[in-house]
Amino acid sequence: MRVSSSWRWQLSRAMRLALCWCRLCRPQKRGRGWGFKPWVSGRSLELWSYSKLLLRSLYFNSLSNADTLLDCAFEPVYWIVDNVTRWFGVVFVCLVVLLTTSVVVIIYLFVLPTILRTYPLPWVVWHLCCGHWLLLMVVFHYYKATTTSPGHPPKDKVHIPTVSMCKKCITPKPPRTHHCSICNTCVLKMDHHCPWLNNCVGHFNHRYFLSFCLYMTLGCIYCSSSSKELFLEAYSAIERYYQTPPPPDAVQETTAYKSIIFLWVLTSSVAVALGGLTLWHIILISRGESSVERHINKKEIARLREKGKVFKNPYHHGTINNWKLLLGVEKRSHWFTRVLLPSSHLPNGNGIMWDCTFTRRDPMAI
C-alpha cells in the first residue's frame, strides 16, 4: 500500500473510503420499488468486511504487529509511571538522607554514650573505628552514585561499534546499552533505574551503587547487633510504661527508649531487604551480567536449548575477573585503596567497546 506524508492526500483518501462505505449502505432497487435486503444477508457481511478494511487502512503499517499495538495502547500508562517515578525519585533520595541522618543522630545521642560508659577500652576503640568507617563509606558511595552520570553513548560520533538502533533516541546503540524510559536516554551497560538514587545505574556508577548497597547492609547489621541489648531493655521499659499505674520514668528516658526501638527496627528491616538485593547483584556480577541482561540471557538460554545449543555469555570472564573489572582492581594494593577506602577512580573501559571471551571460531550462536 502506498503511504504519503501529505495530510491532504490522507484526508482525500479517507473521504473516498467513506464514500465507498456509504454506497454499500445505499438501499438496492428491486423492481418498481426500493427495499433493503435482510440484515443477515451477504450484503451485511460485505459491509462489515469493508468497514474493517476502512479502519485498518487508517493506521496501516507493514512493520506493525500485536506487540506494537499493545505498546501503543499502554503508552499513556508508561508515560504516567515514568513521570511519577521521576518525581518520586527526589522524594526517595530525601527519605534516604532523612532516615540515615536520624539513625546517626540516635547513635550519637543514646548508643555511643552507653558504649563509652560501659564497654572496655578495646571495644570502645573498635566501635569508634568501625562505626565511623562504615558511615564514611556509606555517605561517600551514596553521594557518588547519585551524582555520577551512568554514561551515555556519544551522539555526535557515527563510527562507533553498534548492535542496533534505539527506536526512542533514533541513535546507534553500542553493546550492553539500553534505553531508560525514565531518564529518556540510552545508558551504557545499563543495569536498572534506581528510584532511591534518582539515577540510572550504568557503566560509570555501577561500582558506587554496589558499594553503597554493601556498606549500607553492613552498617545496618552493625547498628542492629550493637543496639540489641539496648533494644531489649527499651522494649521492656515501654511495656512497663503501659502498665497501670505507669512507672515514673522521665520524658527523656521515654524518648530514649522509643528512639532505640525505632533504630533497631529500622536497621534490622533495611538489613534484610537491602541484604537480599545486594546478594542478588553479587550473583549477577559474578556471572558477568546486568539486571537487564539477565532477562535477555534467560530468554536466549531457553531459545537455544530448544535447538540443542548452549548459550555462552560473551562478557563472563570468570568470577574473580568479573569483580576485578567492576571494582577497577589491577593489583593487590587496590583491594585496600580502591575497595576498602573511598576512591573516585574510573572503571575499566569506556562502556562502548567490550572484550569478549569468545572469538569468531568459537561455536556461539548469535
LINUR-V591470 format. One record per helix or strand of 2 or more residues. SS is the DSSP state (h for helix, s for strand). FROM is the first residue (numbers start at 1). TO is the last residue. If there is no record, write none. Layout:
ss=SS from=FROM to=TO
ss=SS from=FROM to=TO
//
This chain:
ss=h from=7 to=25
ss=s from=28 to=30
ss=s from=33 to=35
ss=h from=42 to=58
ss=h from=66 to=73
ss=h from=75 to=118
ss=h from=121 to=147
ss=s from=164 to=165
ss=s from=172 to=173
ss=s from=178 to=180
ss=s from=185 to=187
ss=s from=192 to=194
ss=s from=199 to=201
ss=h from=206 to=226
ss=h from=228 to=241
ss=h from=251 to=287
ss=h from=291 to=306
ss=h from=319 to=327
ss=h from=334 to=339
//
